Amino acid sequence: CTTLVQGKFFGYFSSFAVFPLNSSLCSWIIQNPDPRRYTLYMKILKPTGVCDHQHIRTYQFDSFLESTRTYLGMESFDDVLKLCDGSTRYAFLQSNKQFLQMKQTAPPGVESWPVRWKPTKVQERDFSVEYLVVGNRNPSKAACQMLCKWLDACLAISSSSHPCGIMQTPCSCSGGEVLDQASEILGLTRKKEDCYKDGIYLENCMSSPKDSSGAEFLGGWNSWSAWGDCTKDCGGGLQTRMRTCKPLPNEGLVCEGVLEEGRLCNRKACNTNGRYNSRSQSLRSTDNRKREDTDELQHYGYPAPQIGDPAAEEWSPWSVCSTTCGEGWQTRTRFCVSSSYSTQCSGPLREQRQCNNSAVCPVHGTWDEWSPWSLCSSTCGRGYRDRTRTCKPPQFGGNPCEGPEKQTKFCNIALCPVDGNWNEWSSWSSCSASCSNGTQQRTRECNGPSYGGAECQGHWVETRNCFLRQCPVDGKGQAWGVWGSCTATCGGGTQRRDRVCYGPFFGGETCQGPKEEYKQCNDRKCPEPHEICDEESLGPVVWKETPAGDAAAVRCPRNATGLILRRCILDEEGIAYWEPPTYIKCVSIDYRNIQMMTREHLSKAQRGLMGDGLSEVLHNLVEISQDGTSYSGDLLSTMDVLRNMTEIFRRAYHSPTSVDVQNFVQIISNLLSEENREKWEEAQLIGPNAKELFRLVEDFIDVIGFRMKDFRDSYQVTDNLATDITFPMKGWRGMVDWAKNSEDKVTVSKSILSSGLTETDDSSVFVVGTVLYRNVGNILSLQRNGTVLNSKVISVTVKPFPRSLLTPLEIEFSHLYNGTINQTCILWDETDG
């Protein structure tokens, strides 16, 4: 991406050709054949847009050492070129070294490359360059003509902030030639009615344009016509001749003077026998000849010749003044009218007088000669010098001087010492380690020093830490969300559910499979009128019209949150009717507050944070559950609180106290009170059953049993259940059975418990705890067995989970406790989980 120009003395290029937008770090270099004999000049037409960064750098240098990649005698032209400065349209520079380079660089701190320009039009990003190599001795005329034009344009736009970059030329440049070209470059246009003469603009003058054939076209008066016929054959007559004004195209008349003039003729005396020509006839012939020009003369502001009584000898009106300002002249004429009884006319036929003496012509301002160039502002390196000129002020409304009052150009008397400067840093090397921590390096080289300058300061190498990217982690689809609502209530619709893709990370693969699923719903046909429950009002609650098979919902009472549900179903004859409302979705405010507090504690525990107030939560729940529940939703809320408490107690930094265990058991007992029987019947329709209650208590025993300290057991007895949590000890050597005594005796034979593994003995299986439910059979229906229980249920927790028992477990109850002597044996089906 490097362009090298050699052996050319003039050329042109566009930035798009040398520095394409889709490339980076390109360069253009021109070589001076011999810096002692030639000088290189450059003219740059800047881009019309404003660039974000100056990423085109310009240098001149003597040579380049490829081995050390060092430029010798490098000097920057950026302060001369100022490519991104839109205050001037052009920039000019002069190079006296062997190489001149324009280089594309990445601006510091810019991540992306190439740098974009602000204007959207591509043409506004382009800039063009012309270069010219001129001999220092006997330069060619063509080169001097172009260089003089460049010099004058450079000086015309120069200022203290933008000095001219052309310091000197081997050519002798004339002012007039350069002026026209400078006006062309700068876009100056002269007024159409103005002419430039001797450095002064004049008004109301006749310029000398050329027609398309190249011949000069002189605007103004045409030549005089031939003298006309004499008005008399003898005795003194009058001859006249005329001229016309030829205006410039699209411009008015610029002629000054008269249209017609006359002279005397045939002054010899007449013969008495001769015939006399009538003046009126002569005038008529003249008037007929002139009638065609009458309108034209009046158009130009001049009076037409008088036509009237032959006996009249009146002067014509005074003509228009020959000038609009200063001294001018007016003219009037008369004709000599002869008759048979008159003699020769006496007196002049034409008179003149001065006019407009009071009006003063405007005098335009003119420049004095330029002053000599000042001394260079710097004794070494690049400085500037300037020159000035004085304007003779205009007078009487004239135009002020046009053009700059001051011109500035660069100068360079001697080379200043140049300290060494670092080249751009190289790119960072690849990381030294293929994973984990490593290092990267980058280097730079010192350019120079030159002419006695100092060496480069700083380090030539930099090191930074680098870290290997993490291993790619493929995306993993999360669990499907709940199905959305059906698009139709009947007649067939669709439901959608989504799942979130966790990841991918660090370049891993995206999740496989769809992110959303659809299924058909509400395929049943739309209900008939008799299959729709009518609107019904029960106290303050209004149940809206609902088709059979659907449930209507209204807000719970003010002391609770959630919804009251009521289903519409069909009877045996296919007529829709309302079921009683259910309050399973209603939760009292007190229960809801405790439920939310427990969830907050669980969230903290999952993040490893300690939480205070767990014992207070259990204590509050004991108090509000003693009076029974208001809604079946309160039972579900309490089950959720106990389940979350068990998860909190699993964390090693949450140690339950004996009071916590007692409160937990008391809450279970309160739930199984007779006051909650109807709430349980409603809750079991869509909520927990006996199996879930057993699992909740067994999980609590499992957690508490392994968290007991100091070999202490926990034995809690309430109105509705008795719990015995034993500190686990494998084997219990010397004992044949495990046995507990309260009102009832529970005997568990060790011989019937086995892990089922050949490498372990039967002593590895042990009992964690037992729970005796006194009334669970009356409160909850055991869905896994059709036997109706009106007695007690016992639950035994064994670790690890044993295989199926070969012989039934024998448990002895105190039969007289509930006033019955009937015994019922339940065969528990393990396949049901």
ZALO-92186 format. One line per field, with one value per residue (C-alpha): residue number from 1; residue in one letter; x, y, z. Coordinates in steps of 0.1 Angstrom, whole numbers. Layout:
nr <- NUM  ...
rest <- A  ...
c1 <- X  ...
c2 <- Y  ...
c3 <- Z  ...
***
This chain:
nr <- 1  2  3  4  5  6  7  8  9  10  11  12  13  14  15  16  17  18  19  20  21  22  23  24  25  26  27  28  29  30  31  32  33  34  35  36  37  38  39  40  41  42  43  44  45  46  47  48  49  50  51  52  53  54  55  56  57  58  59  60  61  62  63  64  65  66  67  68  69  70  71  72  73  74  75  76  77  78  79  80  81  82  83  84  85  86  87  88  89  90  91  92  93  94  95  96  97  98  99  100  101  102  103  104  105  106  107  108  109  110  111  112  113  114  115  116  117  118  119  120  121  122  123  124  125  126  127  128  129  130  131  132  133  134  135  136  137  138  139  140  141  142  143  144  145  146  147  148  149  150  151  152  153  154  155  156  157  158  159  160  161  162  163  164  165  166  167  168  169  170  171  172  173  174  175  176  177  178  179  180  181  182  183  184  185  186  187  188  189  190  191  192  193  194  195  196  197  198  199  200  201  202  203  204  205  206  207  208  209  210  211  212  213  214  215  216  217  218  219  220  221  222  223  224  225  226  227  228  229  230  231  232  233  234  235  236  237  238  239  240  241  242  243  244  245  246  247  248  249  250  251  252  253  254  255  256  257  258  259  260  261  262  263  264  265  266  267  268  269  270  271  272  273  274  275  276  277  278  279  280  281  282  283  284  285  286  287  288  289  290  291  292  293  294  295  296  297  298  299  300  301  302  303  304  305  306  307  308  309  310  311  312  313  314  315  316  317  318  319  320  321  322  323  324  325  326  327  328  329  330  331  332  333  334  335  336  337  338  339  340  341  342  343  344  345  346  347  348  349  350  351  352  353  354  355  356  357  358  359  360  361  362  363  364  365  366  367  368  369  370  371  372  373  374  375  376  377  378  379  380  381  382  383  384  385  386  387  388  389  390  391  392  393  394  395  396  397  398  399  400  401  402  403  404  405  406  407  408  409  410  411  412  413  414  415  416  417  418  419  420  421  422  423  424  425  426  427  428  429  430  431  432  433  434  435  436  437  438  439  440  441  442  443  444  445  446  447  448  449  450  451  452  453  454  455  456  457  458  459  460  461  462  463  464  465  466  467  468  469  470  471  472  473  474  475  476  477  478  479  480  481  482  483  484  485  486  487  488  489  490  491  492  493  494  495  496  497  498  499  500  501  502  503  504  505  506  507  508  509  510  511  512  513  514  515  516  517  518  519  520  521  522  523  524  525  526  527  528  529  530  531  532  533  534  535  536  537  538  539  540  541  542  543  544  545  546  547  548  549  550  551  552  553  554  555  556  557  558  559  560  561  562  563  564  565  566  567  568  569  570  571  572  573  574  575  576  577  578  579  580  581  582  583  584  585  586  587  588  589  590  591  592  593  594  595  596  597  598  599  600  601  602  603  604  605  606  607  608  609  610  611  612  613  614  615  616  617  618  619  620  621  622  623  624  625  626  627  628  629  630  631  632  633  634  635  636  637  638  639  640  641  642  643  644  645  646  647  648  649  650  651  652  653  654  655  656  657  658  659  660  661  662  663  664  665  666  667  668  669  670  671  672  673  674  675  676  677  678  679  680  681  682  683  684  685  686  687  688  689  690  691  692  693  694  695  696  697  698  699  700  701  702  703  704  705  706  707  708  709  710  711  712  713  714  715  716  717  718  719  720  721  722  723  724  725  726  727  728  729  730  731  732  733  734  735  736  737  738  739  740  741  742  743  744  745  746  747  748  749  750  751  752  753  754  755  756  757  758  759  760  761  762  763  764  765  766  767  768  769  770  771  772  773  774  775  776  777  778  779  780  781  782  783  784  785  786  787  788  789  790  791  792  793  794  795  796  797  798  799  800  801  802  803  804  805  806  807  808  809  810  811  812  813  814  815  816  817  818  819  820  821  822  823  824  825  826  827  828  829  830  831  832  833
rest <- C  T  T  L  V  Q  G  K  F  F  G  Y  F  S  S  F  A  V  F  P  L  N  S  S  L  C  S  W  I  I  Q  N  P  D  P  R  R  Y  T  L  Y  M  K  I  L  K  P  T  G  V  C  D  H  Q  H  I  R  T  Y  Q  F  D  S  F  L  E  S  T  R  T  Y  L  G  M  E  S  F  D  D  V  L  K  L  C  D  G  S  T  R  Y  A  F  L  Q  S  N  K  Q  F  L  Q  M  K  Q  T  A  P  P  G  V  E  S  W  P  V  R  W  K  P  T  K  V  Q  E  R  D  F  S  V  E  Y  L  V  V  G  N  R  N  P  S  K  A  A  C  Q  M  L  C  K  W  L  D  A  C  L  A  I  S  S  S  S  H  P  C  G  I  M  Q  T  P  C  S  C  S  G  G  E  V  L  D  Q  A  S  E  I  L  G  L  T  R  K  K  E  D  C  Y  K  D  G  I  Y  L  E  N  C  M  S  S  P  K  D  S  S  G  A  E  F  L  G  G  W  N  S  W  S  A  W  G  D  C  T  K  D  C  G  G  G  L  Q  T  R  M  R  T  C  K  P  L  P  N  E  G  L  V  C  E  G  V  L  E  E  G  R  L  C  N  R  K  A  C  N  T  N  G  R  Y  N  S  R  S  Q  S  L  R  S  T  D  N  R  K  R  E  D  T  D  E  L  Q  H  Y  G  Y  P  A  P  Q  I  G  D  P  A  A  E  E  W  S  P  W  S  V  C  S  T  T  C  G  E  G  W  Q  T  R  T  R  F  C  V  S  S  S  Y  S  T  Q  C  S  G  P  L  R  E  Q  R  Q  C  N  N  S  A  V  C  P  V  H  G  T  W  D  E  W  S  P  W  S  L  C  S  S  T  C  G  R  G  Y  R  D  R  T  R  T  C  K  P  P  Q  F  G  G  N  P  C  E  G  P  E  K  Q  T  K  F  C  N  I  A  L  C  P  V  D  G  N  W  N  E  W  S  S  W  S  S  C  S  A  S  C  S  N  G  T  Q  Q  R  T  R  E  C  N  G  P  S  Y  G  G  A  E  C  Q  G  H  W  V  E  T  R  N  C  F  L  R  Q  C  P  V  D  G  K  G  Q  A  W  G  V  W  G  S  C  T  A  T  C  G  G  G  T  Q  R  R  D  R  V  C  Y  G  P  F  F  G  G  E  T  C  Q  G  P  K  E  E  Y  K  Q  C  N  D  R  K  C  P  E  P  H  E  I  C  D  E  E  S  L  G  P  V  V  W  K  E  T  P  A  G  D  A  A  A  V  R  C  P  R  N  A  T  G  L  I  L  R  R  C  I  L  D  E  E  G  I  A  Y  W  E  P  P  T  Y  I  K  C  V  S  I  D  Y  R  N  I  Q  M  M  T  R  E  H  L  S  K  A  Q  R  G  L  M  G  D  G  L  S  E  V  L  H  N  L  V  E  I  S  Q  D  G  T  S  Y  S  G  D  L  L  S  T  M  D  V  L  R  N  M  T  E  I  F  R  R  A  Y  H  S  P  T  S  V  D  V  Q  N  F  V  Q  I  I  S  N  L  L  S  E  E  N  R  E  K  W  E  E  A  Q  L  I  G  P  N  A  K  E  L  F  R  L  V  E  D  F  I  D  V  I  G  F  R  M  K  D  F  R  D  S  Y  Q  V  T  D  N  L  A  T  D  I  T  F  P  M  K  G  W  R  G  M  V  D  W  A  K  N  S  E  D  K  V  T  V  S  K  S  I  L  S  S  G  L  T  E  T  D  D  S  S  V  F  V  V  G  T  V  L  Y  R  N  V  G  N  I  L  S  L  Q  R  N  G  T  V  L  N  S  K  V  I  S  V  T  V  K  P  F  P  R  S  L  L  T  P  L  E  I  E  F  S  H  L  Y  N  G  T  I  N  Q  T  C  I  L  W  D  E  T  D  G
c1 <- 0  29  32  66  69  102  113  82  82  45  16  -18  -35  -67  -67  -92  -67  -38  -56  -87  -113  -111  -73  -50  -15  -9  17  27  63  79  116  135  161  187  179  208  194  156  130  97  64  30  -6  -33  -71  -84  -116  -148  -158  -143  -124  -125  -87  -57  -47  -27  9  33  71  103  135  169  171  158  179  161  182  172  140  153  145  174  167  130  109  71  49  17  18  21  -4  -32  -53  -82  -83  -112  -106  -85  -94  -59  -25  10  44  80  104  142  150  152  119  84  60  23  16  -16  -14  -37  -45  -37  -66  -86  -97  -113  -96  -99  -111  -145  -152  -182  -198  -219  -211  -181  -170  -166  -140  -117  -87  -64  -27  -7  31  57  95  112  149  168  187  170  136  113  87  58  69  74  39  23  46  38  1  6  27  2  -27  -6  2  -34  -48  -19  -23  -5  -22  -18  16  23  42  62  93  111  110  136  111  104  67  48  18  -7  -4  -5  -35  -58  -49  -52  -87  -96  -83  -98  -131  -131  -154  -154  -185  -197  -197  -162  -129  -94  -68  -34  -43  -76  -112  -131  -168  -187  -158  -157  -139  -126  -139  -133  -158  -158  -135  -108  -110  -113  -147  -146  -177  -188  -191  -192  -175  -191  -213  -205  -215  -250  -262  -259  -292  -286  -269  -255  -256  -245  -261  -257  -243  -248  -234  -243  -228  -244  -235  -228  -235  -219  -241  -264  -250  -264  -249  -214  -210  -202  -207  -232  -250  -250  -228  -231  -209  -215  -214  -220  -211  -208  -234  -264  -272  -304  -317  -310  -336  -338  -342  -369  -356  -387  -382  -346  -357  -384  -360  -336  -365  -377  -342  -340  -374  -363  -337  -359  -370  -335  -322  -349  -341  -305  -315  -308  -334  -345  -339  -367  -392  -416  -423  -397  -397  -386  -349  -349  -321  -326  -327  -294  -280  -273  -242  -212  -202  -221  -195  -168  -166  -186  -202  -237  -244  -273  -278  -300  -308  -307  -341  -339  -366  -370  -368  -340  -303  -276  -281  -258  -244  -232  -252  -238  -232  -215  -215  -200  -222  -222  -194  -207  -207  -173  -164  -157  -120  -114  -89  -55  -27  9  38  44  70  101  97  105  132  125  108  131  169  166  140  107  97  77  81  55  51  24  11  -10  -42  -48  -83  -111  -127  -162  -179  -152  -147  -122  -90  -95  -71  -51  -32  -7  10  28  50  72  110  138  173  192  185  178  191  165  162  156  119  103  86  52  49  48  18  16  31  10  5  34  11  -15  -37  -40  -16  10  29  29  56  58  89  96  127  144  143  174  188  199  221  234  200  195  189  154  142  123  121  123  102  70  55  20  1  -23  -49  -60  -96  -119  -128  -158  -190  -219  -253  -276  -314  -332  -364  -394  -416  -453  -477  -492  -529  -548  -555  -591  -615  -631  -631  -593  -565  -527  -505  -469  -442  -406  -373  -342  -308  -282  -251  -232  -200  -166  -174  -193  -221  -256  -283  -296  -333  -362  -366  -404  -430  -466  -495  -531  -556  -593  -602  -636  -663  -677  -705  -742  -763  -774  -738  -730  -735  -755  -743  -749  -746  -737  -736  -711  -695  -708  -699  -697  -712  -688  -689  -689  -655  -640  -635  -644  -623  -630  -608  -605  -620  -600  -582  -566  -548  -555  -586  -617  -623  -656  -660  -689  -697  -724  -749  -760  -785  -758  -771  -744  -745  -721  -700  -694  -666  -631  -607  -576  -560  -569  -541  -547  -526  -508  -499  -488  -464  -448  -445  -427  -404  -394  -387  -364  -345  -341  -328  -301  -293  -288  -264  -244  -257  -267  -302  -317  -352  -358  -369  -393  -409  -416  -429  -453  -465  -473  -494  -515  -521  -534  -567  -571  -569  -594  -589  -576  -549  -535  -527  -508  -490  -480  -467  -446  -431  -422  -406  -385  -375  -362  -341  -327  -318  -298  -272  -243  -244  -281  -283  -319  -325  -346  -373  -373  -378  -406  -423  -420  -437  -464  -472  -477  -500  -520  -525  -540  -565  -601  -609  -590  -608  -629  -600  -580  -608  -608  -570  -566  -586  -556  -531  -512  -522  -511  -481  -467  -473  -454  -425  -423  -420  -396  -373  -374  -364  -337  -322  -326  -314  -280  -278  -283  -255  -240  -258  -291  -324  -355  -388  -419  -455  -485  -522  -521  -487  -456  -421  -389  -357  -327  -291  -279  -256  -248  -254  -263  -241  -256  -292  -314  -342  -349  -377  -395  -420  -446  -483  -475  -446  -427  -405  -383  -363  -328  -330  -356  -335  -309  -291  -292  -254  -231  -201  -220  -235  -269  -255  -249  -287  -301  -333  -332  -366  -402  -435  -468  -498  -528  -555  -541  -563  -594  -581  -564  -574  -547  -549  -526  -549  -586  -588  -605  -583  -598  -568  -531  -504  -467  -438  -403  -373  -344  -310  -298  -329  -334  -346  -381  -388  -391  -413  -439  -428  -445  -458  -477  -503  -521  -555  -574  -562  -588  -615  -612  -597  -600  -566  -559  -528  -518  -495  -475  -469  -433  -438  -458  -428
c2 <- 0  23  46  58  86  90  108  130  168  174  152  150  124  120  108  81  66  66  62  41  42  4  4  14  28  36  61  82  92  115  115  147  138  161  184  206  213  210  221  203  223  210  223  206  211  203  182  201  181  183  151  136  131  142  108  119  130  148  146  154  135  130  92  60  33  0  -19  3  17  52  83  107  145  140  172  174  195  191  226  239  216  216  192  192  230  241  278  278  259  254  246  250  238  237  208  210  174  142  126  141  116  116  88  73  67  55  84  78  64  54  18  13  20  36  68  79  114  134  143  116  124  106  136  157  133  135  159  163  170  186  184  203  199  231  235  260  274  283  269  263  289  265  255  292  301  274  282  319  312  290  316  344  322  311  347  359  335  339  352  351  319  304  316  307  275  286  304  313  305  306  323  360  363  393  408  409  373  361  383  367  332  341  354  322  300  321  323  361  376  411  432  432  470  473  474  469  493  501  485  505  494  520  524  532  522  501  467  448  413  389  370  333  336  353  387  418  433  470  482  519  541  527  547  579  575  593  630  634  655  693  709  736  735  771  799  778  746  720  685  660  626  601  573  546  532  495  483  452  422  422  455  490  518  530  556  592  620  630  610  636  665  689  712  740  732  749  784  798  824  812  822  843  821  790  770  770  738  739  734  717  692  687  683  659  637  639  633  604  590  596  586  550  562  585  559  547  582  588  555  566  599  622  645  639  665  691  688  717  750  758  794  784  788  774  757  720  710  706  671  648  657  637  626  619  635  661  683  674  690  695  703  718  725  744  744  773  777  795  813  834  866  857  858  834  824  840  825  790  759  742  754  737  744  728  707  688  708  704  666  650  616  588  578  542  531  520  500  513  491  461  467  445  411  412  392  356  352  323  320  283  259  270  306  331  366  390  422  448  475  507  515  550  556  560  594  607  573  552  515  505  485  449  422  415  442  417  385  359  330  305  308  286  302  273  238  236  208  180  157  121  112  78  62  47  17  -17  -39  -59  -93  -124  -135  -155  -180  -201  -199  -180  -151  -141  -110  -91  -68  -40  -20  13  28  61  84  107  127  152  182  178  170  149  112  98  96  67  30  12  -17  -20  -50  -56  -85  -105  -131  -161  -160  -183  -216  -215  -224  -235  -221  -242  -241  -234  -251  -243  -216  -220  -222  -189  -183  -199  -177  -189  -199  -226  -239  -245  -222  -222  -218  -208  -213  -200  -210  -189  -197  -194  -184  -190  -175  -169  -179  -211  -225  -212  -232  -260  -265  -240  -212  -214  -241  -241  -265  -268  -258  -254  -279  -284  -268  -236  -240  -238  -214  -241  -250  -216  -206  -174  -144  -148  -125  -139  -110  -85  -110  -110  -141  -134  -155  -185  -215  -250  -264  -230  -213  -177  -156  -127  -109  -123  -104  -75  -95  -117  -116  -137  -149  -168  -195  -210  -236  -240  -277  -297  -319  -353  -337  -314  -283  -259  -250  -233  -253  -238  -213  -224  -203  -222  -192  -169  -163  -142  -111  -124  -157  -138  -116  -146  -163  -133  -129  -166  -163  -133  -154  -182  -158  -146  -182  -192  -163  -173  -145  -147  -138  -129  -135  -171  -182  -152  -162  -197  -183  -159  -187  -209  -181  -173  -210  -219  -203  -222  -209  -186  -200  -232  -210  -204  -242  -240  -208  -225  -256  -233  -215  -249  -262  -230  -232  -268  -255  -227  -252  -273  -245  -251  -216  -219  -241  -246  -245  -269  -242  -240  -278  -276  -248  -266  -297  -275  -258  -293  -302  -270  -277  -311  -297  -305  -268  -272  -303  -285  -264  -296  -312  -281  -278  -315  -308  -291  -288  -310  -344  -368  -379  -343  -337  -369  -359  -324  -338  -365  -339  -318  -349  -358  -323  -319  -355  -348  -314  -325  -318  -335  -368  -354  -367  -346  -359  -337  -346  -325  -330  -344  -360  -373  -370  -387  -375  -397  -388  -413  -440  -470  -504  -498  -527  -552  -543  -564  -539  -502  -494  -463  -460  -433  -440  -464  -488  -488  -517  -519  -551  -546  -579  -565  -535  -539  -516  -542  -538  -567  -547  -533  -551  -546  -525  -497  -490  -469  -451  -413  -407  -417  -397  -408  -391  -395  -381  -377  -405  -385  -351  -362  -390  -414  -415  -445  -469  -471  -482  -456  -450  -437  -445  -436  -435  -438  -428  -441  -424  -447  -438  -447  -456  -493  -518  -532  -550  -587  -589  -565  -539  -547  -517  -520  -493  -485  -496  -482  -447  -440  -463  -491  -525  -530  -533  -525  -534  -512  -526  -496  -497  -485  -482  -451  -433
c3 <- 0  -8  -39  -49  -76  -94  -125  -128  -128  -126  -115  -97  -75  -55  -19  -28  -52  -28  5  0  27  33  37  65  69  32  21  -9  -15  -42  -48  -57  -84  -69  -40  -50  -85  -80  -55  -50  -46  -37  -39  -19  -23  12  18  21  52  87  96  131  134  114  102  72  82  59  62  43  49  34  34  51  67  62  87  116  100  108  88  86  87  91  93  97  74  95  108  72  56  83  63  87  90  68  72  40  9  -4  12  -4  7  -5  1  -3  7  -13  -2  5  21  29  54  68  105  132  156  193  213  183  185  151  118  93  109  96  84  96  62  47  11  -2  -23  8  22  -9  -12  -42  -45  -74  -73  -93  -95  -106  -115  -93  -123  -156  -148  -177  -187  -183  -148  -138  -151  -129  -99  -101  -101  -71  -53  -58  -47  -17  -7  -13  13  37  73  106  115  79  65  29  26  -6  8  -24  -61  -89  -111  -117  -113  -127  -109  -137  -147  -112  -103  -129  -118  -81  -88  -105  -77  -50  -68  -71  -98  -111  -115  -151  -153  -140  -158  -143  -155  -140  -107  -104  -110  -131  -137  -169  -191  -222  -218  -248  -249  -276  -296  -301  -332  -311  -329  -307  -304  -296  -280  -283  -313  -348  -376  -389  -420  -452  -455  -467  -497  -493  -486  -513  -547  -541  -517  -487  -475  -448  -448  -420  -410  -383  -362  -341  -307  -305  -270  -253  -251  -221  -210  -216  -237  -227  -255  -248  -274  -301  -327  -356  -367  -397  -419  -444  -482  -516  -505  -540  -551  -570  -607  -609  -636  -615  -598  -560  -542  -515  -479  -470  -498  -486  -450  -460  -478  -449  -425  -445  -444  -407  -396  -391  -367  -347  -322  -318  -311  -285  -269  -265  -248  -278  -294  -329  -356  -357  -385  -389  -404  -431  -419  -384  -374  -338  -320  -311  -274  -257  -260  -230  -211  -224  -188  -156  -134  -137  -168  -199  -229  -243  -280  -299  -337  -361  -398  -423  -440  -474  -493  -524  -505  -479  -481  -468  -432  -406  -374  -363  -370  -337  -302  -272  -234  -203  -180  -146  -133  -97  -96  -86  -100  -74  -70  -61  -35  -48  -32  -27  -34  -11  16  17  33  71  88  96  130  139  137  130  119  104  110  90  74  62  41  41  18  23  6  -7  5  -19  -25  -34  -29  -46  -39  -12  -20  -28  -17  14  33  46  32  53  42  59  61  72  77  93  106  143  164  163  193  188  187  190  161  167  190  173  178  210  207  212  248  262  279  261  292  325  331  306  292  260  246  221  210  193  176  180  150  151  167  140  139  175  191  222  223  228  264  278  272  239  252  271  289  300  316  295  305  284  274  294  279  257  276  254  261  282  279  311  322  301  315  322  293  284  282  253  223  223  251  229  194  194  202  209  239  240  265  264  279  285  271  298  279  258  273  259  224  231  210  213  228  207  200  199  223  223  220  210  217  209  236  243  216  230  210  222  247  239  259  283  289  304  340  344  362  400  430  464  488  477  452  416  396  359  331  327  303  318  325  333  366  375  399  421  447  482  512  525  552  526  492  461  443  452  425  415  388  364  356  338  356  344  320  305  322  336  373  398  423  457  457  469  488  481  464  494  520  551  554  585  568  536  556  573  540  524  554  551  514  521  547  522  496  520  530  494  490  521  542  579  587  621  632  621  656  657  624  638  670  652  630  661  676  645  637  671  664  631  596  578  543  527  511  546  549  516  528  561  542  520  551  568  535  532  569  563  534  556  583  558  557  581  594  605  636  649  686  706  707  669  667  692  674  641  655  672  638  622  651  647  610  619  644  639  631  598  586  560  549  543  523  500  499  488  456  440  469  493  505  532  511  509  546  555  531  547  582  571  554  586  607  582  585  623  630  614  631  667  690  721  714  725  712  706  718  712  721  711  708  673  669  687  672  683  665  674  672  645  656  635  648  684  694  719  711  690  683  684  707  719  746  751  752  724  719  686  680  649  643  630  611  587  576  550  525  498  491  494  506  536  566  581  609  584  583  612  623  623  638  641  640  654  638  661  638  603  590  600  586  554  530  522  485  481  500  500  537  559  589  622  642  643  616  623  601  604  588  580  566  541  522  527  502  504  536  534  564  577  603  637  657  690  697  729  718  747  740  714  728  702  701  663  645  609  590  560  533  521  483  477  440  447  459
***
